[in-house]
Amino acid sequence: MRYVSTRGEAPPVRFDELLLAGLAPDGGLYVPEAWPTIDVDDIRALAGLSYSQVVNRLVSPYLGDSIEPDVMEGIIEDAYAGFGHAAVAPLRQISSCEWMLELFHGPTLAFKDFALQLLGRLFDYSRSQKGEHITIVGATSGDTGSAAIDACRGLKRVDAFVLHPKDRVSEVQRRQMTTVADPNIHNIAVEGTFDDCQAAVKAMFNDPEFRDSYGLTAVNSINWARVMAQIAYYFYAAVALGAPDRKIAFVVPTGNFGDVYAGYAALRMGLPISRLIVATNRNDILTRFFKTGEYRKDVVHPTISPSMDIQVSSNFERLLFEGMERDGAAVAKLMVDLDTEGGFHFEGDCLDRLRQVFSACAVSEEKTLEAIAMTWRETGILIDPHTAVGVAALRSDVSEPATPSVVLATAHPAKFPDSVEEATGVRPALPPHLSDLYDRAERCDTLPNDLDAIQEYIRERIAVG
């Protein structure tokens, strides 16, 4: 298995090369040179397997000979051993034909744990093989940061720098990052938006001298290994609901497009997905794209679902690459237009190809709160605002009422207690392992939205380390 860049100018690489690379040298994102496929008998054979076993079977085609199979099996088992539910990713039925896939039973209570618990162990394995220092740099709109920090805390010869937008994440999200005392963890509150944080990370990876001098590695979903790890729960849920003998629809609360792109990857591998519904909040650039073909940046509005307060979705470039029949030069031009003109228009056969798989829905703050209240009233289940965006999007789409539909429940309700309490009158409690979170000391530095200042901050701390 080799990987190519979405912008077409970088040479193909192996999995072990892209793991620590982040962006491709031409600024693009890595994708598989060809999609591995799984036949229906092999999909049926996933039934009854543990979650770790499903992951092992689905990621092996992407590894080539980069990691010995028995080593990878152990890494995967260890990654999911600490999840708080025996099923790891349990399904809960919320109506006759609707389910929620609970992806919040990991250590930081969000779906990002599924990828980052594995990615952290892969980084540690790679570091132990090469004996090199790794500098992990990532931007977070709330959940990636805490999941990355939990996966990387205490690792030797690894420093993690996590950028989050100041005052634009929930208190629980912030404290899950800033209360980690390990000296290799560095929290940076940037005076700007998530898009500003993400732009700074991309700029650092596009600075060859800085990137190579400090051994930069990406934890954002620009790293293919993160997307790869998330493919498994689509198969896991679909098989439990009857795949491959019937199609399943998935509704994905979406900000940076990595989670729903993993669903697209599952489809390309052979999973019978009837459609992928992209659910956004009022920051609706993705919904506007699928409805009109126009992808244009706008103001980032703060919402009660802050992990989705994004205007430039990094992983969307991967889907554009597929929609344009893997024309890297055409994708590169679109990315230039996005930077210089603020957007671009996508039309014709390219857009039609994507619409065969994707639909989209934007959900207001009012509808989000209504979905939290409705779910509590009808099922007795508390859901967080991001999951509520998915529930509201599903209820607004009646195109295939008989198709089993799965909403990805992306975060524990206790991560957003104020909104949940406002909608239901019930304040969700944190799980026991986080019960003292509000009492822990915080450690974080605030920096301006300035690339030079952020890079100098990293240089100083690597030098001290």
C-alpha positions as CSV (number, residue, x, y, z in Angstrom):
1,M,0.0,0.0,0.0
2,R,1.3,3.4,-1.0
3,Y,-0.2,6.9,-0.5
4,V,-0.4,9.8,-2.9
5,S,-1.0,13.5,-2.3
6,T,-4.3,15.2,-3.1
7,R,-2.3,17.9,-5.0
8,G,-0.5,15.5,-7.2
9,E,3.1,16.8,-6.9
10,A,4.5,14.7,-4.0
11,P,6.0,11.2,-4.6
12,P,4.1,8.2,-3.2
13,V,5.0,7.1,0.3
14,R,4.5,4.0,2.6
15,F,2.4,4.0,5.7
16,D,5.4,4.3,8.0
17,E,6.6,7.4,6.1
18,L,3.2,9.2,6.2
19,L,2.6,8.4,9.8
20,L,5.1,11.1,11.0
21,A,4.7,13.4,8.0
22,G,1.4,15.1,8.4
23,L,1.0,17.1,5.2
24,A,2.6,16.0,2.0
25,P,5.5,18.1,0.8
26,D,3.3,19.8,-1.9
27,G,0.9,20.9,0.8
28,G,-1.7,18.2,0.1
29,L,-3.1,15.4,2.2
30,Y,-2.2,11.8,1.8
31,V,-4.8,9.3,0.5
32,P,-4.4,5.6,-0.5
33,E,-3.1,5.1,-4.0
34,A,-6.0,2.7,-4.5
35,W,-8.8,1.7,-2.1
36,P,-8.6,-1.8,-0.6
37,T,-11.9,-3.6,-0.9
38,I,-13.6,-6.2,1.3
39,D,-16.0,-8.7,-0.2
40,V,-19.4,-9.5,1.3
41,D,-18.3,-12.7,2.9
42,D,-15.5,-11.0,4.8
43,I,-17.9,-8.3,5.9
44,R,-20.3,-10.9,7.2
45,A,-17.3,-12.6,9.0
46,L,-17.0,-9.4,11.2
47,A,-20.2,-10.3,13.0
48,G,-19.5,-11.3,16.6
49,L,-15.9,-10.1,16.7
50,S,-14.7,-7.7,19.4
51,Y,-14.2,-4.1,18.4
52,S,-10.4,-4.6,18.5
53,Q,-10.6,-7.5,16.2
54,V,-12.7,-5.5,13.7
55,V,-10.1,-2.7,13.8
56,N,-7.3,-5.2,13.2
57,R,-8.9,-6.7,10.2
58,L,-9.8,-3.3,8.6
59,V,-6.5,-1.5,9.1
60,S,-4.2,-4.3,8.0
61,P,-4.6,-3.5,4.2
62,Y,-3.5,0.1,4.9
63,L,-0.2,-0.9,6.7
64,G,1.5,-2.9,4.0
65,D,4.6,-4.4,5.6
66,S,5.3,-1.3,7.8
67,I,4.3,-3.0,11.1
68,E,4.5,-6.7,11.9
69,P,0.9,-8.1,12.2
70,D,1.4,-9.5,15.8
71,V,2.9,-6.1,16.9
72,M,-0.1,-4.2,15.4
73,E,-2.5,-6.6,17.0
74,G,-1.0,-5.8,20.4
75,I,-1.1,-2.1,19.7
76,I,-4.7,-2.2,18.8
77,E,-5.7,-4.3,21.9
78,D,-3.9,-1.9,24.2
79,A,-5.5,1.2,22.5
80,Y,-9.1,0.1,23.3
81,A,-8.5,-1.7,26.6
82,G,-9.2,1.4,28.6
83,F,-12.6,2.2,27.1
84,G,-15.5,2.4,29.6
85,H,-17.9,0.1,27.8
86,A,-17.3,-3.6,27.0
87,A,-18.6,-3.1,23.5
88,V,-16.3,0.0,23.1
89,A,-18.7,1.5,20.6
90,P,-22.2,0.4,21.6
91,L,-25.4,1.0,19.6
92,R,-28.5,2.4,21.3
93,Q,-31.9,2.4,19.6
94,I,-33.8,5.7,19.8
95,S,-36.8,4.8,17.5
96,S,-38.1,2.0,15.3
97,C,-35.4,2.6,12.6
98,E,-33.0,5.0,14.3
99,W,-29.9,4.3,16.4
100,M,-27.1,6.2,18.1
101,L,-23.5,4.9,17.9
102,E,-22.0,5.9,21.2
103,L,-18.4,7.0,20.5
104,F,-17.8,8.7,23.9
105,H,-16.7,5.8,26.1
106,G,-13.0,6.5,25.7
107,P,-10.8,8.3,28.4
108,T,-11.7,11.8,27.2
109,L,-15.3,11.2,26.4
110,A,-15.3,11.9,22.7
111,F,-15.0,10.1,19.4
112,K,-11.5,11.4,18.9
113,D,-10.3,8.8,21.4
114,F,-10.9,6.1,18.8
115,A,-8.2,7.5,16.5
116,L,-5.9,9.1,19.0
117,Q,-5.5,6.3,21.5
118,L,-4.3,4.2,18.5
119,L,-2.3,7.1,16.9
120,G,-0.4,7.8,20.2
121,R,0.7,4.2,20.4
122,L,1.8,4.2,16.8
123,F,3.8,7.3,17.4
124,D,5.4,5.7,20.4
125,Y,6.2,2.5,18.4
126,S,7.7,4.5,15.6
127,R,9.8,6.6,18.0
128,S,11.1,3.5,19.7
129,Q,12.1,2.1,16.3
130,K,13.9,5.2,15.1
131,G,15.1,6.7,18.4
132,E,14.2,10.2,17.3
133,H,12.4,13.1,19.1
134,I,8.9,13.9,17.9
135,T,7.2,17.2,18.2
136,I,3.4,16.8,17.9
137,V,1.6,19.9,16.8
138,G,-2.2,20.0,16.6
139,A,-5.2,22.4,16.5
140,T,-8.4,21.6,18.3
141,S,-11.9,23.0,18.3
142,G,-12.4,21.1,21.6
143,D,-12.1,17.3,21.6
144,T,-9.0,16.5,19.5
145,G,-6.7,18.3,21.9
146,S,-7.7,16.4,25.1
147,A,-7.7,13.1,23.2
148,A,-4.2,13.7,21.8
149,I,-2.9,14.9,25.2
150,D,-4.3,11.8,26.9
151,A,-2.7,9.6,24.3
152,C,0.7,11.3,24.4
153,R,1.2,12.4,28.0
154,G,4.3,11.1,29.6
155,L,5.9,9.7,26.4
156,K,9.6,10.1,26.3
157,R,11.2,12.1,23.5
158,V,7.7,13.3,22.5
159,D,6.5,16.9,23.1
160,A,2.9,17.8,22.2
161,F,1.8,21.4,21.5
162,V,-2.0,21.8,21.3
163,L,-3.5,25.0,20.0
164,H,-7.1,25.8,20.9
165,P,-9.2,29.0,20.3
166,K,-9.2,31.1,23.5
167,D,-12.7,31.1,25.1
168,R,-14.2,29.1,22.3
169,V,-14.3,25.6,23.9
170,S,-16.4,24.4,26.7
171,E,-15.0,24.5,30.3
172,V,-14.8,20.7,30.4
173,Q,-13.0,20.6,27.1
174,R,-10.5,23.2,28.2
175,R,-9.9,21.6,31.6
176,Q,-9.4,18.2,30.1
177,M,-6.4,19.7,28.3
178,T,-5.1,22.3,30.7
179,T,-5.1,20.1,33.9
180,V,-2.6,17.6,32.5
181,A,0.6,18.2,34.4
182,D,3.0,16.0,32.4
183,P,6.0,18.2,31.3
184,N,5.8,17.0,27.6
185,I,2.3,18.6,27.2
186,H,2.0,22.2,26.2
187,N,-1.3,24.0,25.9
188,I,-1.7,27.2,23.9
189,A,-4.8,29.3,23.9
190,V,-4.7,31.3,20.6
191,E,-6.5,34.6,20.5
192,G,-8.6,33.7,17.4
193,T,-10.8,31.0,16.0
194,F,-10.2,27.3,15.4
195,D,-9.6,28.1,11.7
196,D,-6.7,30.4,12.9
197,C,-5.3,27.6,14.9
198,Q,-5.6,25.2,12.0
199,A,-4.0,27.6,9.6
200,A,-1.0,28.1,12.0
201,V,-0.5,24.3,12.2
202,K,-0.6,24.0,8.4
203,A,1.8,26.8,8.0
204,M,4.3,25.1,10.3
205,F,4.1,21.9,8.3
206,N,4.6,23.9,5.1
207,D,7.8,25.5,6.6
208,P,10.4,22.8,5.7
209,E,13.1,24.2,7.9
210,F,10.9,24.4,11.0
211,R,9.2,21.1,10.3
212,D,12.4,19.1,9.8
213,S,14.4,20.8,12.5
214,Y,11.8,19.9,15.2
215,G,10.5,16.7,13.8
216,L,6.9,17.9,13.5
217,T,4.1,15.3,13.4
218,A,0.4,15.9,13.0
219,V,-2.4,14.7,15.3
220,N,-5.1,16.5,13.5
221,S,-7.1,14.4,11.0
222,I,-4.8,15.7,8.3
223,N,-2.9,12.6,9.4
224,W,-4.2,9.7,7.4
225,A,-3.7,7.3,10.3
226,R,-6.5,9.1,12.2
227,V,-9.0,8.6,9.4
228,M,-7.9,5.0,9.0
229,A,-8.6,4.3,12.6
230,Q,-12.2,5.7,12.4
231,I,-13.3,3.5,9.5
232,A,-13.8,0.5,11.8
233,Y,-16.8,1.8,13.7
234,Y,-18.8,2.2,10.5
235,F,-18.3,-1.4,9.8
236,Y,-18.9,-2.4,13.4
237,A,-22.2,-0.6,13.6
238,A,-23.4,-1.6,10.1
239,V,-22.7,-5.3,10.6
240,A,-24.6,-5.2,13.9
241,L,-27.6,-3.9,12.0
242,G,-27.5,-6.4,9.2
243,A,-24.9,-5.4,6.7
244,P,-23.9,-6.4,4.1
245,D,-27.4,-7.8,3.5
246,R,-29.0,-4.4,3.9
247,K,-27.8,-0.8,3.5
248,I,-27.3,1.6,6.4
249,A,-27.4,5.4,6.5
250,F,-25.1,7.4,8.8
251,V,-25.7,10.9,10.1
252,V,-22.4,12.6,11.1
253,P,-22.1,15.8,13.1
254,T,-19.3,17.4,11.2
255,G,-16.7,20.2,11.5
256,N,-13.4,19.2,10.0
257,F,-14.8,16.5,7.8
258,G,-12.5,13.7,9.1
259,D,-15.2,11.6,10.8
260,V,-17.6,11.6,7.8
261,Y,-14.7,11.1,5.4
262,A,-13.9,7.9,7.3
263,G,-17.5,6.8,6.4
264,Y,-16.8,7.5,2.8
265,A,-13.6,5.4,3.0
266,A,-15.7,2.6,4.5
267,L,-18.1,2.9,1.5
268,R,-15.2,2.7,-0.9
269,M,-14.0,-0.4,0.8
270,G,-17.3,-2.1,0.2
271,L,-19.6,-1.3,3.1
272,P,-23.1,-0.9,1.8
273,I,-23.9,2.7,3.0
274,S,-27.0,4.2,1.5
275,R,-26.0,7.7,2.2
276,L,-23.9,9.9,4.5
277,I,-25.8,12.9,6.0
278,V,-23.4,15.7,6.9
279,A,-24.9,17.6,9.9
280,T,-23.6,21.1,10.6
281,N,-24.5,23.9,13.0
282,R,-24.9,27.5,11.8
283,N,-21.3,27.4,10.6
284,D,-22.7,25.8,7.5
285,I,-20.1,25.9,4.8
286,L,-20.4,22.2,4.1
287,T,-24.2,22.3,3.9
288,R,-24.0,25.2,1.5
289,F,-21.6,23.3,-0.6
290,F,-23.7,20.1,-1.0
291,K,-26.8,22.2,-1.7
292,T,-25.3,24.8,-4.1
293,G,-21.8,23.7,-5.1
294,E,-20.4,26.9,-3.5
295,Y,-17.6,26.5,-1.0
296,R,-16.9,29.9,0.5
297,K,-15.6,31.0,3.8
298,D,-17.7,33.1,6.1
299,V,-17.5,34.4,9.7
300,V,-17.1,31.7,12.3
301,H,-20.0,32.0,14.7
302,P,-19.6,30.7,18.3
303,T,-22.3,28.1,19.1
304,I,-23.3,25.6,21.8
305,S,-21.7,22.9,19.6
306,P,-18.2,24.5,19.5
307,S,-16.3,21.5,18.1
308,M,-18.1,22.2,14.8
309,D,-17.4,26.0,14.8
310,I,-15.3,25.7,11.6
311,Q,-15.4,27.3,8.2
312,V,-12.4,25.6,6.5
313,S,-12.7,21.8,6.8
314,S,-9.2,20.3,6.2
315,N,-10.3,16.8,5.2
316,F,-12.7,18.1,2.6
317,E,-9.8,18.4,0.3
318,R,-9.6,14.6,0.3
319,L,-13.2,14.4,-0.9
320,L,-12.6,17.0,-3.6
321,F,-9.8,14.8,-4.8
322,E,-12.2,11.9,-5.3
323,G,-14.9,14.1,-6.7
324,M,-12.5,15.5,-9.3
325,E,-11.5,11.9,-10.3
326,R,-8.1,12.3,-8.5
327,D,-6.9,15.3,-10.5
328,G,-4.3,16.7,-8.2
329,A,-3.6,19.8,-10.3
330,A,-7.3,20.7,-10.3
331,V,-7.5,20.3,-6.5
332,A,-4.4,22.4,-6.0
333,K,-6.1,25.2,-8.0
334,L,-9.2,25.0,-5.9
335,M,-7.1,25.4,-2.7
336,V,-5.3,28.4,-4.2
337,D,-8.8,29.9,-5.0
338,L,-9.9,29.2,-1.4
339,D,-6.8,31.1,0.0
340,T,-6.9,34.0,-2.4
341,E,-10.5,34.4,-3.3
342,G,-12.2,33.0,-0.2
343,G,-13.8,30.1,-2.0
344,F,-14.7,28.3,-5.2
345,H,-17.6,26.8,-7.1
346,F,-18.0,23.1,-7.8
347,E,-20.5,21.9,-10.4
348,G,-21.5,19.4,-13.1
349,D,-20.5,15.8,-12.9
350,C,-18.0,16.4,-10.1
351,L,-20.8,17.7,-7.8
352,D,-23.3,15.0,-9.0
353,R,-20.8,12.3,-8.0
354,L,-20.6,13.5,-4.5
355,R,-24.3,14.1,-4.1
356,Q,-24.9,10.4,-4.9
357,V,-23.4,9.7,-1.5
358,F,-23.7,12.8,0.5
359,S,-26.6,15.0,1.7
360,A,-26.3,17.8,4.2
361,C,-28.4,19.7,6.8
362,A,-27.6,22.8,8.9
363,V,-29.2,22.9,12.3
364,S,-29.9,26.1,14.3
365,E,-29.2,26.6,18.0
366,E,-32.9,26.4,18.8
367,K,-33.3,23.1,16.9
368,T,-30.2,21.7,18.7
369,L,-31.7,22.4,22.1
370,E,-35.1,21.0,20.9
371,A,-33.3,17.8,19.8
372,I,-31.7,17.4,23.2
373,A,-35.0,17.9,25.0
374,M,-36.9,15.6,22.6
375,T,-34.4,12.8,22.9
376,W,-34.5,13.0,26.7
377,R,-38.3,13.1,26.7
378,E,-38.8,10.2,24.3
379,T,-35.9,7.9,25.3
380,G,-34.6,9.0,28.7
381,I,-31.2,9.5,27.1
382,L,-29.1,12.6,27.5
383,I,-27.2,13.7,24.5
384,D,-24.6,16.5,23.9
385,P,-25.2,19.4,21.5
386,H,-23.1,17.9,18.7
387,T,-25.0,14.6,18.8
388,A,-28.2,16.7,18.9
389,V,-27.2,18.4,15.6
390,G,-27.1,14.9,14.1
391,V,-30.4,13.9,15.6
392,A,-32.1,17.0,14.3
393,A,-30.6,16.5,10.8
394,L,-31.8,13.0,10.7
395,R,-35.4,14.0,11.7
396,S,-35.4,16.6,9.0
397,D,-34.5,14.1,6.3
398,V,-37.3,11.7,5.4
399,S,-36.0,10.5,2.0
400,E,-35.4,6.9,3.2
401,P,-37.7,6.3,6.2
402,A,-37.3,2.5,6.1
403,T,-33.5,2.5,6.0
404,P,-31.8,1.9,9.3
405,S,-30.1,5.1,10.2
406,V,-27.3,5.6,12.7
407,V,-26.4,9.0,14.3
408,L,-22.8,9.2,15.5
409,A,-23.0,10.3,19.1
410,T,-19.7,12.1,19.2
411,A,-19.3,13.3,22.8
412,H,-20.5,12.6,26.3
413,P,-23.3,15.0,27.5
414,A,-21.2,15.9,30.6
415,K,-18.7,17.7,28.3
416,F,-21.4,20.3,27.7
417,P,-23.5,20.3,30.9
418,D,-24.8,23.9,30.6
419,S,-26.6,23.3,27.3
420,V,-27.9,19.9,28.3
421,E,-29.3,21.3,31.6
422,E,-30.9,24.2,29.7
423,A,-32.7,21.8,27.4
424,T,-33.7,19.1,29.9
425,G,-33.4,20.5,33.4
426,V,-30.9,17.7,34.2
427,R,-27.2,18.4,34.7
428,P,-25.2,15.4,33.5
429,A,-22.4,14.2,35.8
430,L,-18.9,13.5,34.8
431,P,-17.8,9.9,35.0
432,P,-15.8,8.9,38.2
433,H,-12.4,9.2,36.6
434,L,-13.0,12.9,35.9
435,S,-15.2,13.7,38.9
436,D,-12.5,16.1,40.4
437,L,-11.8,17.8,37.1
438,Y,-13.0,21.2,38.3
439,D,-10.6,21.0,41.3
440,R,-7.5,20.4,39.3
441,A,-4.9,23.1,38.6
442,E,-4.7,24.4,35.1
443,R,-1.6,25.1,33.0
444,C,-1.9,27.0,29.7
445,D,-0.3,29.9,27.9
446,T,-2.2,32.5,25.8
447,L,-0.6,33.7,22.6
448,P,-1.7,36.1,19.9
449,N,-2.9,34.8,16.5
450,D,0.6,35.2,15.2
451,L,2.6,32.4,13.5
452,D,6.0,33.8,14.5
453,A,5.0,34.0,18.2
454,I,3.7,30.4,18.2
455,Q,6.8,29.0,16.5
456,E,9.1,30.9,18.9
457,Y,7.1,29.4,21.8
458,I,7.7,25.9,20.5
459,R,11.4,26.6,19.8
460,E,12.0,27.8,23.4
461,R,10.3,24.8,25.0
462,I,12.0,22.2,22.8
463,A,15.4,23.8,23.6
464,V,14.7,23.6,27.3
465,G,13.5,20.0,27.0
